[in-house]
């Protein structure tokens, strides 16, 4: 149990508590105050008292809340780290976008490294952030009117055990597909008036290739009038058991520039354990098929999957490198509510994950890839991160814009979340569609009206 005299702090402090196994059982009482120059934090944990003081000037309520959270979390992290003897790779940073904090420091005319050092971030991860910022040069742009378009296709061949998305096997949801495609066409037709400078289009899921070629073409046809500028265009093709030349042909015909092959692992044992209905041989066939098309290819891997050894994960990294896709994204397993694996898996041994992540960084760097985006999630195993790696000149605009939240994101379909940036005001307003497909279908007209109001249409 955790209590604080500052009402907005308990959820923030619990994010730190969850980083340390067993800490959720502790009795923690927090008292904080600020005298205009120094933030003071006192914690009483199972009867033992700890105090910390950090000097900082907070100009305005927003700055006060931000710094209050920062120094309270830092104080608690240091206490729990000392009590447990555990140092975590991102230290007291619990936010999902470390680079956003780094950019804020740079835009204020300060190097970001001193703050990250203060927050106990490892030297290696400080270096990773530095490399990501370098990798975003020429793409990172905060400008009014920039927009990315996302289309949600929440259909999959089957549900993986680690997945917490709303997707369900398409055999159970196909009955909704005709109406769903009609709803997407209606939403996309209304979206044109809301888009100014379109930076990228991303069709994600789910597994978009779970649709038949004719169904996928309906979506691409509806997108076509919005993409007159020829911007980056990604289709998250997904799993190899639904790859066909007909679907790839449709993507090529409509100008798709990038596809994602979500391998997750090249181990047949692991693929079976996570509920995949294909083998590594199918992955190789999908890559071979994609070679005949002008697409950049992204390959996804996940560190920490069910029972997978360090050696097996490293072999998957080596397999991905040998296939030479333009991008490789290395995710760390994240077990959220709704994932079957969450109920079956204990905390993953931190050392094993650190070995996996470390190997992926070394191997991809040696193969000529550089990190260009990263983000973190709550309940992420080992408190690590997800990192996108790219060959020179092949960074994905959509990933940078979305992860850094530097452009509007107009999102259509079930469970799609649009984001409107108000750059002058320094805020983001969100608009979410229902997760449940029948509910989404019943509300399409209202969703369009609400989105028009948000985006000024």
N, C-alpha and C positions, 0 to 999 in steps of 0.2 A: 504494500500500500504506500502511495506517495501523496503527500499533502504539501501545499505551498501557500504562503500569504498573498501571492500574486496570481490572480485568477487565470490568466492565459498561459501560465507556465507548465502545469502538470502534464498536458499532452506532449509538450516539447521535451520535458525531462524524461518522460517514459520512453521516448525514442532512444535516449542514451542508455537507460536501464536495460532495454531489450538487447543491447549489444553484448551484454555480459551474461553468460549462462548462469542461471540461478538467482540473478539479482532481483528478479520480479518478486521473489519471496521476502525481500528485505522490507523492514519498516523504515521509511524515509520521510523526514520532515524537513522542509526547506523554508528559510526566511531570507528575503532579499530586500535591499533598499538602495537608493541612489540619491546622492547629495548634490548632484549637479556636476560632479567631477570624478567620482569614484563609484563603481558598482561593487557592492558588498554582498556576498552570498555565504550563508551559513547552512550547513546540512547536519542533521542528527540522524545517524544510521545505526539502528540497533543499540541506541544509547551512547554511541561515540560521536563527538562533535568535531566538525571540520569547518574551517573558514577560509575565504579567499577574497581578495580585493583587486580590482582591475580599473585603472584610470582611463576614462574616456569621456568625451563631451558629446552629448546627444542633443542635437538641434531639432526640436519638433517631436511630436508623438510617435510618428513612424520610426524615426531613428532611435528613440528611446526603446520601443518595443523590440526592435531588431537587436540592439546591443544588449538589452536585458536578457533576451533569449540566448544570445551568443555566449555571454560570460557565465550565466547560470549553467548552461550545458557543459561549458569547458570545465568549470569547477567540479561538477558531478563526474565528468569523465575522468578527470585526474584522480579523484578519490577512488572510484571503482577500479581504475587501472592499477592503482597502488595496492588496493585490497586484494585484487585477483592475480596481480603479476602479469596481466595481459595488456599488450599494446596493440591497437587495431590500426589497419593501414590508412584509414581516413581520419583517425583520431576522433575529435569531438564534432566533426562535420557530419551532420545527419541529413542534410538536404540532398535532393536527388540531382542537383546540377552544380557540382563543384566549380565548373568553368564559369558559371554565371557570377559567382562570388569573385572569382579572379578577374573577370572583365570589369566588375564594379570598382575594384581597386585600381585597375589600370586607367579606367575612365576618370577616376578621381586624381590621377597624376601620381599614383603610388605603385611601386612594384607589389605584386600579390604575394610573393614568397614570404615576407616577414609575417603576415597574418596567418598563412597556412602553417608556418613553423609554430606560431603561438598556439594554434589549434591542434597541435600534435600530429599533423599529417606527416607520413613517412617521406623521406627524401626522394624515394623512388616515385611516389605518387605526385609529389610536387613537380618532378621532372616530367611525368606523364602529362600533367596539366599544361606545362610549358609547351610540350610537343603538340598537344591537341590545338592550342591556340595558334601555333605556327601552321598546322595543317589546315586551319580554317581561313587563312589569309586568301583574299581574292574572292571569297564566297560570303563570309560573314558580313552582313549589311543590315543596319537598323535604319529603315526608311519608310515613311508613311506610304501606305498603299501597296506594299509588298504583300503577296498572298500565296499560300500553298493550298492545293485542293486535295482532300482525302475522301475516298469512296470506300465504305465498309461493306464487305461481303462476308458475313459471319457464318460461313458454311465450311464444313470439314468432312473428309472421308470417315474419320473417327476422332474421338477426343483423347489427347495424350494425358498421361497421368499427372504431369506437372502443370497442366494448363488450368488457368482460372478465368479464361475469357468466356463469353456467353455462347461460344460456338457449341453446336451439337452435331452428331453424325448427320450427314445430308439425307440419309435414308429417312430420318425422322422429320426433317424440316423441308424436304423438297416440295411438299404440298403448298408451302408459302411462296415458293420461288417466282411463279408468274406474277403474283401481285407485288412481290418485293421488287422485281425488275421494273415494273410499271411505276412504282413509287420512286425508285432511283431516277428514272427518266424524268419524272415530274420535278423532283428536287433539283436535278442538274439543269433543266430548262430554266428554272427560276434563279439559278446561281449566277448566270452570265452577267446580269445587271449589277451584281455585287462585287465582281472581281475587277481590280484595276491592273496591277502589274503581277501577272501570274508567274511565279518562280518555278513551280514544279507541280506535278500530279502524281499521286500515290494511290494505287488500288490495293488495299490490304484486307486482312481477314482475321481469323479464319484462313481458308485456303482458296483463293480465287479460282485456281485451276480445278477445284472440285466441281465447278460448273461445266456444262458441256460447251463446246466451241461456239455453238449458235447463241447460247445464253450469255457467254462472256462477250460476244460481239455486240449484243444489245447495249451492254454497259459502255464498251469502247466507242460505239457509235454516238452515244449520248454525250460522251466527254468531248468528242472531236471538235464541235463548234467553239468550245471554251479554250482550246489549245492552239489557236491560230498562230501564236508566236513561236511554236516549235520548242517549248521549254522541256526540261527533263521530265521523263515519263516512266514511272516504275510500276510494274505489276508483281506483287508478291506471289509468284507462281506456287511456291510452297513445296509440297511433298512429291517425290518422284513417282509415287504410285498413281498419280493423276495426270502426269505429263503425257501429252500427245503432240504430234507434229501439227495437227489441225489447230490446236490452241496456240502454239508458237507462231503458226502462219498468221492467225488473226492478229496477234500482238504486233508482228512485223508490219502487217498491212496498215494498221492504225498508228504507226509511228512510235511504238513503245521503245524506249532507249535502254531500259534496265529491267532485269528480272531477278528475283530472289529464290534461291534453292535452299530450303530450310532443312539442312542435313541433320543438325543437332549432334549427331555422332556417326562415325563410320564403323562402329562396332555392332555386329548383328545381335550380340547378346544384349547390349544396351537398348537397341532399337526395339527389341521384343519386350524388354522390361518396362519401357515407357509407353507401350501400347501402339507402337507403329506397326503397320501391316506390310512393310516393305523391308528389303535388305540393303546392305551397302552396295551390292551389285546394281540395284535399281538406281542408286544415287549416281554411280559412275555412268550408267546409261543416260540419265537425265543431263549430266554435264556434256556427254558426248553429243547428244541431240542438240543442245544449245549452241554448240560450236558452229553449226551451220547458219546461225543467225547473227545479226549485227548488234546483239545486246551486250551491254556490260552485265556482269553476273556478280551477285552477292551471295555468299555462303554463310549460313549461321551455324555456330557451334555453342554448346552449353557445357560449362564446367560444373561438375558436381552431380551429374545424373545418377540414377539408382544404381548403387553398387559398382559404379565404374571406377577402375583403378587409375592412378596417375599415369601409368604406362599406356592404358587404353585411351585416355584422353589425349595424351601427347601423340599417339599414333593417328588420332583423328586430325589433329593440327597438321601433322606431316602430310596426311592425305589431302587435306584442303590446299595446302601450299603447293603440292605436286600438281593439282588440277588447275592452279593459277587463275582463280577468279579475280576480278578487279577489286572486289571488297571482300573482307572476311570480318564478320562480327562475332566477337567472343562474349557470350553472356555468362553470368554467374547464376546458378540456380536460385530462383526466388519462389518461395512457397507461400502463396497467398491463400486466403479463405476461398474455398471453391475448388482448390486443386486436390485431387484424390491423394497425390503423393504427400501432401502436407500432413495427412492423418497417419501416414505410414512411415514417415522418415524422421529420425532423430536429427539433432543438429549435426551437420557435417564437420568432421574433424578439420580444424582450421589449417593445420600444417599441410594436409593433403591438398586443400584448395589453393593455398599459397603456392605450392609447387606447380599446380596446373596453370594458374594465372601467370606465374613467372616464366614458365616454359613457353606459353603462347606469346608473351611479349618478346622474348629472345628470338624465337623461331620466325615470327612474322617480321621483326625488324631485320633479321639476317636475310630474309627473302625479298627485301626491298619495300615492304609495306610500312606505312606510317599511321599513327593514331590520328583520327580527325574528329571524332565525337565520343563523348562518354556520358553516361548517366547512371544513377544508382536508384535502388528501390528499397522500400521497407521490407523487412523479413528476408533480406538477401543473405544467402549463406556466407559466413565468414566476413561479413561487412565489406565485401568487395564491390565490384562495379561491372557494367557492360561497356565494352569498347569497340568502336567501329574502326577497322584498319583499311587503308586504301593504297593502291598503287598510285604513283604520282599522276596527277591530272584526272583522277577518277572519283574524287570525293562526291558523295551524294548530297545535293543541295537540300533535298527534303529533310534528311536526317539532321543536318546542321540547323536549319531553320526551326524545326520542331524541338530539338533538344535544347537549343539556346533561347527559345521563345522570342525570336526577333522579327517574326512576320505573322500576319493574320493567318489563321488556319480555318478554312471553310470546309466543314466535314459533313458528309451526307450519309444516310443509311442508319440502320439500327446500331445503337450504342456508340454512335459517332459524337464526338465532342468538338464543337467549333470554339475557336478562341479569337477574340477581337482585341487587338492591342491599341491602347490609347497612349502613344509614346510621350506626348507632352505631359500627361498626367501620371505617367509611370505606373500604369495598372493594366490588368488583363481581365476581360469579362468573358465568361464561358457560357456556352449553350449546349446542353446535352440532349440527345435523343434517347427514347426508351430502350432498355436493353432487350426486353421481350419483343420478339418479332411481331406477334399479333397486335400488341399495344402500339408499337411503332407504326404499323400499317394503318391503324385507326386514327392516328394523330398527324399524318403527313401534312395535311393542309394547315393545321395550326403551327407545326414546326417551321414550315416555309414562311409563314407570316411573322413568327417570332424572330427567325433569322434575318428576314428582311429589315425588321426594326433595328436589330443589333448592328447590322452592317450598313445601315443607312440606305437601303434600297427603296 
